């Protein structure tokens, strides 16, 4: 079966092509469904009213959210240079078509191109399993992922507080945020807010027992919880109908022409 996977993390702004962020950090996320049905039109109207009432204040908040989006993308997008010295679509400023003003709904514009310690990890990966170079690079990348989590965690917290200030919060979402904050995790609302889901990054190497504890506490409040890896498979475009959706043939239709003529 042939299928085209649309996966990873992408940056999108109306009027620009989708930009896929490359060499994502090895992080997991937690996605929590508040089970509160959101009303996008009402949320948009709420923000419009605040913008009309306090235009300079709300514009400044939009600018802050844009800055958060840019900073998050710089952290997430870490393109590696090809062995031949060329890049795989890497540009000098790393911004591509998203170099201008960013949509405040986006959390993933692009990053200045640089070669991180993960490139060293990729390079020495083909050497001896127990070589000192492999150990050093693995340790370096582990520390880097912890630092990456810390920055993204802070950005999510700031972003979510700005969304609350815009009037798109909800008590159920607040409960999720309060619960996760006790574990040092700071989520942010998705979409228009006012309910729906929130997501947050998980600190690398978090013990499974702690993850189970977090999962259990959130589910005890009636929420749905998932802990997928960052940049996993998303939408799938199949070239032909998968076997899973093929109409089964009933037993009465299984007889062959030869058997009918016997």
C-alpha positions as CSV (number, residue, x, y, z in Angstrom):
1,X,0.0,0.0,0.0
2,X,1.4,3.4,-1.0
3,X,0.8,6.3,1.3
4,X,2.2,9.8,1.7
5,X,2.8,10.8,5.3
6,X,2.5,14.4,6.3
7,X,4.6,14.4,9.5
8,X,6.8,16.5,11.7
9,X,6.3,20.1,12.8
10,X,5.5,22.9,10.3
11,X,5.2,26.6,10.3
12,X,2.3,28.2,8.4
13,X,1.2,31.7,7.8
14,X,-1.6,32.6,5.3
15,X,-0.2,33.7,2.0
16,X,3.1,31.7,2.5
17,X,3.9,28.1,1.8
18,X,4.1,25.6,4.6
19,X,7.7,25.4,6.1
20,X,8.7,22.1,7.6
21,X,11.0,22.4,10.6
22,X,13.9,20.0,10.4
23,X,16.1,18.0,12.9
24,X,13.6,18.4,15.8
25,X,14.8,17.9,19.3
26,X,14.1,14.5,20.8
27,X,11.2,15.5,23.0
28,X,7.7,14.2,23.9
29,X,4.6,16.3,24.4
30,X,1.5,15.8,26.5
31,X,-1.8,16.6,24.8
32,X,-4.9,17.0,27.1
33,X,-8.5,17.3,25.9
34,X,-10.6,19.4,28.3
35,X,-13.7,18.0,26.7
36,X,-15.1,21.5,26.6
37,X,-16.6,22.3,23.2
38,X,-15.1,25.6,22.1
39,X,-17.0,28.3,20.3
40,X,-14.4,29.9,17.9
41,X,-16.7,32.7,16.7
42,X,-17.3,33.8,20.3
43,X,-13.6,33.7,21.1
44,X,-12.8,35.8,18.1
45,X,-15.5,38.3,19.0
46,X,-14.1,38.5,22.6
47,X,-10.6,39.4,21.3
48,X,-12.0,41.9,18.8
49,X,-13.9,43.7,21.6
50,X,-10.7,43.9,23.7
51,X,-8.8,45.1,20.7
52,X,-11.3,47.8,20.0
53,X,-11.3,48.8,23.7
54,X,-7.6,48.7,24.3
55,X,-5.9,48.8,20.8
56,X,-2.4,49.6,21.9
57,X,-2.4,47.1,24.7
58,X,-3.8,44.2,22.6
59,X,-1.5,45.1,19.7
60,X,1.4,44.8,22.0
61,X,0.1,41.4,23.2
62,X,-0.1,40.2,19.6
63,X,3.5,41.4,19.1
64,X,4.6,39.4,22.2
65,X,2.9,36.3,20.9
66,X,4.6,36.8,17.5
67,X,7.9,37.1,19.3
68,X,7.2,33.9,21.2
69,X,6.4,32.1,17.9
70,X,9.7,33.2,16.4
71,X,11.7,32.2,19.4
72,X,10.1,28.8,19.6
73,X,10.8,28.1,16.0
74,X,14.5,29.1,16.5
75,X,14.7,26.4,19.1
76,X,12.8,23.7,17.2
77,X,14.3,24.2,13.7
78,X,17.9,22.8,13.7
79,X,18.9,22.0,10.2
80,X,22.0,19.9,9.6
81,X,24.4,20.7,6.8
82,X,24.8,17.9,4.2
83,X,28.1,16.0,4.0
84,X,28.8,17.7,0.6
85,X,28.6,21.1,2.2
86,X,25.3,22.0,0.8
87,X,22.1,22.4,2.7
88,X,18.8,20.7,2.4
89,X,16.9,23.8,1.7
90,X,18.8,25.7,4.5
91,X,19.1,29.4,3.9
92,X,21.6,31.8,5.4
93,X,19.0,33.5,7.7
94,X,17.0,30.3,8.2
95,X,13.7,32.3,7.8
96,X,12.8,31.3,4.3
97,X,9.4,32.8,3.3
98,X,8.6,33.5,6.9
99,X,11.0,36.3,7.4
100,X,8.4,39.0,7.8
101,X,5.7,39.6,10.4
102,X,4.4,36.3,11.9
103,X,0.9,35.2,12.5
104,X,0.3,35.3,16.3
105,X,-1.4,31.8,16.1
106,X,1.7,30.1,15.0
107,X,4.2,28.6,17.4
108,X,6.7,27.3,14.9
109,X,8.3,29.8,12.4
110,X,11.9,29.0,11.4
111,X,15.3,29.3,12.9
112,X,18.7,30.7,12.0
113,X,20.7,27.8,10.5
114,X,23.4,26.3,12.7
115,X,25.2,23.0,13.3
116,X,24.3,21.8,16.7
117,X,25.9,19.1,18.8
118,X,23.4,16.6,17.3
119,X,25.4,16.8,14.1
120,X,28.4,15.5,16.0
121,X,26.1,12.7,17.4
122,X,25.1,11.8,13.8
123,X,28.7,11.8,12.7
124,X,30.1,9.6,15.4
125,X,27.1,7.3,15.4
126,X,28.8,5.0,12.9
127,X,31.9,4.5,15.1
128,X,32.4,2.1,17.9
129,X,29.4,1.6,20.2
130,X,31.5,2.3,23.4
131,X,33.8,5.0,22.0
132,X,34.4,8.0,24.1
133,X,33.2,10.3,21.3
134,X,29.8,8.6,21.2
135,X,29.5,8.9,25.0
136,X,30.4,12.6,25.0
137,X,28.1,13.4,22.1
138,X,25.2,11.5,23.6
139,X,25.7,13.3,27.0
140,X,25.9,16.6,25.2
141,X,22.7,16.0,23.3
142,X,20.9,14.9,26.4
143,X,21.9,18.1,28.2
144,X,20.9,20.1,25.1
145,X,17.4,18.5,25.1
146,X,16.9,19.4,28.7
147,X,17.8,23.0,28.0
148,X,15.5,23.0,25.0
149,X,12.6,21.7,27.1
150,X,13.3,24.4,29.7
151,X,13.1,27.2,27.1
152,X,10.0,25.8,25.3
153,X,8.3,25.2,28.7
154,X,8.8,28.9,29.6
155,X,7.5,30.1,26.2
156,X,4.4,28.0,26.5
157,X,3.7,29.4,30.0
158,X,4.1,33.0,28.8
159,X,2.0,32.3,25.7
160,X,-0.8,30.8,27.7
161,X,-0.9,33.7,30.1
162,X,-1.2,36.1,27.2
163,X,-4.1,34.1,25.7
164,X,-5.8,34.2,29.1
165,X,-5.3,38.0,29.2
166,X,-7.0,38.1,25.7
167,X,-10.1,36.5,27.3
168,X,-10.0,33.1,25.7
169,X,-9.4,31.0,28.8
170,X,-11.7,28.5,30.5
171,X,-11.9,27.1,34.1
172,X,-11.3,23.6,32.8
173,X,-8.2,24.7,31.0
174,X,-7.1,26.5,34.1
175,X,-7.5,23.2,36.1
176,X,-5.3,21.4,33.5
177,X,-2.6,24.1,33.7
178,X,-2.7,24.1,37.5
179,X,-2.4,20.3,37.7
180,X,0.5,20.2,35.3
181,X,2.3,23.1,36.9
182,X,2.7,21.1,40.1
183,X,4.9,18.8,38.0
184,X,6.9,21.7,36.5
185,X,5.0,21.5,33.2
186,X,3.4,24.5,31.7
187,X,1.0,24.0,28.8
188,X,-0.7,26.3,26.4
189,X,-4.1,26.4,24.8
190,X,-4.5,25.2,21.2
191,X,-6.7,26.8,18.5
192,X,-9.0,29.5,19.5
193,X,-9.0,28.6,23.2
194,X,-12.1,28.8,25.3
195,X,-11.9,25.0,25.9
196,X,-10.6,22.3,23.5
197,X,-7.2,20.9,24.1
198,X,-3.9,22.1,25.6
199,X,-0.4,20.8,25.0
200,X,3.0,21.0,26.7
201,X,6.5,19.7,26.3
202,X,7.7,16.9,28.6
203,X,11.1,17.0,30.2
204,X,13.5,14.4,28.7
205,X,14.0,11.2,30.7
206,X,11.0,11.8,32.9
207,X,10.4,8.5,34.8
208,X,7.5,6.4,33.6
209,X,6.1,6.2,37.1
210,X,5.8,10.0,37.2
211,X,4.2,10.1,33.7
212,X,1.7,7.5,34.9
213,X,1.0,9.7,37.9
214,X,0.4,12.7,35.8
215,X,-1.8,10.7,33.4
216,X,-3.9,9.3,36.3
217,X,-4.4,12.7,38.0
218,X,-5.6,14.3,34.7
219,X,-7.9,11.4,33.9
220,X,-9.4,11.5,37.4
221,X,-10.8,15.0,36.5
222,X,-12.4,13.5,33.3
223,X,-9.8,14.7,30.8
224,X,-8.4,12.7,27.9
225,X,-4.6,12.4,27.8
226,X,-2.0,11.5,25.1
227,X,1.8,11.6,25.3
228,X,3.0,11.4,21.7
229,X,6.6,12.1,20.5
230,X,7.2,15.5,19.0
231,X,6.9,15.4,15.2
232,X,5.2,12.1,14.9
233,X,3.0,11.0,11.9
234,X,0.1,13.4,11.2
235,X,-2.3,13.4,8.3
236,X,-1.8,10.5,5.8
237,X,-2.6,10.8,2.1
238,X,-3.2,7.4,0.6
239,X,-2.5,6.7,-3.0
240,X,-5.3,4.1,-3.0
241,X,-7.8,2.9,-0.5
242,X,-6.2,1.1,2.4
243,X,-7.1,-2.5,3.0
244,X,-8.6,-1.5,6.3
245,X,-11.4,0.3,4.4
246,X,-12.0,-2.3,1.7
247,X,-15.5,-3.6,1.6
248,X,-15.4,-7.2,2.8
249,X,-16.7,-9.9,0.4
250,X,-19.5,-12.0,1.9
251,X,-19.2,-15.8,1.9
252,X,-22.1,-16.1,-0.7
253,X,-20.0,-14.2,-3.2
254,X,-16.8,-16.3,-2.8
255,X,-17.8,-19.1,-5.1
256,X,-15.8,-19.2,-8.4
257,X,-17.4,-19.5,-11.9
258,X,-15.7,-22.9,-12.2
259,X,-17.5,-24.3,-9.1
260,X,-20.8,-23.0,-10.4
261,X,-20.5,-25.0,-13.6
262,X,-19.7,-28.3,-11.8
